Amino acid sequence: MVRRKDIDGSESVPCFYGKELRWKREAAGLTLQQLVEGSFYGLSHLSEIERGQRRMPHDLAEHVDRVLKTDGFFARCCEDVRKAKRAGRASYFQQILDVERTAEYVEEWCPALIPGLLQTEEYARAVVRATHPLEPQDKTDAKVYGRLARAELFHTEHRRPEYWVILHESLLRQPILPPLGMAEQLNQIAELAHQHLVTPQILPGNSGAHPLRGSSAVTYLDFPEAPPLVYTESEYSGETIEGPAPVKLYRRSYDRLRAAALPPATSLTMIEDAAKDYRNGKHQS
């Protein structure tokens, strides 16, 4: 018989919360499957919450409180757990950081910056330093290395999501790094595409009015055992959108934006040509 691994509740706020959840569930004599029945979530979703690997959505916390008769304890505390910080990451990004590795599909629209999952260290450092120019070096390093660690998502066979990204053409034409740095950044995207780990599309700069034109970065995440959600982010803030109606609107807008973008093969050629121009000193805005 395999011995169950104990949860160290002192490790983090999510671990403490998860340990309390498991203790209450077992005290009620319920299995994970029994507790999750009647909700929109799956057994593995709840198991990850108990292990402190995932935050609990508010609607699931309310369901757990009803089943376990815990007088609203988990619903009251889930917001504190959601806000719990990790080194080098903004608190508003925490929920997405927790769930993106369990997503089945991750789709992004990036009009102003190469998305964090695709950034090289040089690009990430330039973005972080521009956003927080006066912070100590150790804090900048923590942000950069935390961002680079997210790319492990592409190299995990178990539950690796299908990742689709739409980039505005200006990201190829208006560099934020010296030419060789931009060449390395674009080559990294191309290499991931050749490995069938990402599907990039380019939205031409002359595409005129298009869906999500007024939006900052948008990420749509779809899960096998939970409802989809949307995350929008600007320079110093982010918002997670979980309501079915607005999520559906973002879904439709993203599909229309994808239709307006260049095909993946054409987009990949454009990315590789831009990288070659940067490397050979032939780049033109």
N, C-alpha and C positions, 0 to 999 in steps of 0.2 A: 504493500500500500504506500502510495506517494504521500509524504508528509507535507501538509499545507504550509506554505511560507507565511510567517507572521508579518503583520504590517507594523512598521515603526511609526507610531503616531507623532513622534517628536521630529520627524524628518522635515515635515512641511505642513502647512495648513490643509492642503488637499489630502495628505496621508492621514491626518488626524480625523478629518471629516469622513474619509472612507473607512477608517477603522471603526468609528462610531456607527456608521451605517451597517457594517457587517455584524457588529455586536447586537444591534437592535434586530436585524433580520433573523439571526440565528436564535436569539432569545424568543422570537415569535414562532420559531419552528418552521420557517419558510426557506425554500430554495431560491436561488437567483431567478429561475424561471417563474416560480410562483409569485415572486414580488413584482416582476416586470409585467406580468399579464394584465391586460386592460390599458396599457400605455402604448405609445407609438414607438417605443424603443425595444431593442433586442437584449438578449442575455449578456452578450459580450460587452455591450455598452455599459451595463450596470456593473459588470465584473471589473472593468477598467476604473470605474469611479471608486469602487471599494479598495482598489490597490493604489489609489492616489495618482493614477495616470491620466485622469480626465476629470474635468469639472462637470458638475451636475446642472443640466438646464432647469430653469425654474418650474416648468410644467411637470417635469419628471419628479422634482423634489416635492411638489404638491401631491402627486400621485403616491409617492412613498409615504408621506405623512398620513394620508388617508388609510392606506393599507396597514401601516404599522401603528396607527393611532398615537402618533408622537406629537400631537398638539402643535403642528406647524414648525417643529424644530428645524427640519432640513430645509424647508422653504425660507425660513428666516436666515439661516446660516449660509445658504448657497451663494448669496451675493458677496459675502466676506471671502468665501473660497475663490470666487471668480476674480476678485480684485487682488488676491495674493500675488505678490511680485516674484519674478525670477530674475536673477542677476542679468543685467544687460538688455532686458526687454521691457518695453512700455506696458503698463498694466492693462491699457485698453486693447492690446494685441493678444493678451494671454489666452482668451478663449479659442481663438483661431489657432494659436500655436499648439494648444492641447488636442484639437480635433483634426487638424489637417492630415496627420499621419494615419487616421482611421477612415479618411474619406475615400470614396470610390472614384470620384471625379473632382478635380480642382481646375477651375477655369478662371483666368484673370484677364482684365483689361487694364493696360498700363499706358496712359497717355504722356507721362512726364518722366518716368524713370524705369530702367530695367528692374523687374521685380526682384525682391530679396532672394528668392529661391534660385535665381540664375546668376546672381552677382559674383564677380571675382573679388578677391580680397581688396585689390586696389580700388575697384569701383565702390565697394561697400564703404571703405574707409573715407573716400572722397565725399560720399553722400552723408555719412554720419558726421564728419567734421564740418561740412557746410551747414548742417542743421543745428549742431551744437558746437560752435567755434571756440567757446571758452572753457569747455569742460576739461577735467584732468585726463591725461593720456590713458590711465588705467580704465577709466569709464568708457572711453572711446574703444579701447581694445576689447572690453567685455561685450559691447554692442556688436562690434565687427565679428568676433569669433562666435557669438551666439547666432548671428545671421548666417555665417558660413556653415555652422553645424546643422542648420535646417536642411541643407542639401543632401544630407544622409538619407532623406526621404526617397531619393531616386535610386539608391543602392540597396534598398531593403526589399528582398523578394516577397516577403510576406506583406500583403495588403498595400503594395505600391500603387498609388492612385494613377489614373490616366490624367495627364497634365496638359492643358491647352492654354496658350497665352496669345493674346492679340496685342501687338506693339505698334505704337504710332511711328510712322516713317521718320519723324523728327529725331527719334532716339538713335537712328543710324547716322543722321546728317549733322546733328548738332552735338559735338563731343563734349564730355565733361572731364575727359582724361587726355593726356598726351597721345599722339597717334598709336604708338605701340601698345599702350594700355587699352585703348579702344579696340585695337585689333584682337588682343587677347580676350577681351570681354565678348566680342561678337563670335570669335572662334569657339568659345566655351558653349555658347548657345547652339551653334551649328553642330558641335560634337555631340551634345546631348540629343539633338534632333536625329543625327545619324545613328545613334544608339537606340532610337525609338523610345526614349524616355520622356521627351517633350514634343509637342506639336506647336511650332510658332507660326503665326500669321502676321503679316504687315498690313496695317491700314494706311493707304497712300495719303500723303499730305494734301493732295488736291481732291479729296473725297467729298468736300463740302459738308452740308448738314448730315449728321448721322446719329444713330442711337447712342446714348451715354456721352454725347459731346460735352454736356455741362457737368459731367461727373469727374471726380478724382479717381484714384485707383479703385477698382471693383473686383472682388473675388467671390465666385460662386462655388460652394462646396456641396456635393451630393454624397449621401451615406447609404450603406446597405441596410442599416438597422435604425436609422433616425431620420427625421425630416431634414430637408436641405436648408441651408442658411446662406446669407450674403454678408460680406464684410466690406465696408467702404473706409478709405483712409485718406486723410490729408496730412499735411506736414507734422502737425503736433497733436492730432487726435484721430480716433477711429471709432466706428460704430458697427456693432453686430446686429443684423436684421434677421429676425426669426419668424415674423408673422407670415402666414401662408399667402396672403394677398400681395404684399409688397415683394416678397421673394419671387412670386410668379411673374410680376411685372419686370423685375430685373432679369429673370430667365428669358423672357421673350425679347427684351431689348438686347441682351447679349447674343441671342441667336440671330437677330437682324444685323447686329454689328459684325458678326462672323461672316454673314453673307456679303457684306460690303467690303470685307478685307480681301487681299489677294489669296489665291490658293496656297496651301502649305508648301508645295514644291517650288512655286515661283518665289514665295517669301524666303525660303531657305537659300535659294540662289542669290537673292538680293542681300541677305545677311552676309553670305560668304564673299560676294563681290565688294561690299563695303569694308569688310575686314581686310581684304587683299589691298584695297586702295589705301587704307590707313597704314598698312605695313610697308607699302611701296611709296609712301609720300605723295599719293595722287588724290587724296581726299579733297572734295569740294562740297561746300554747304549748298 
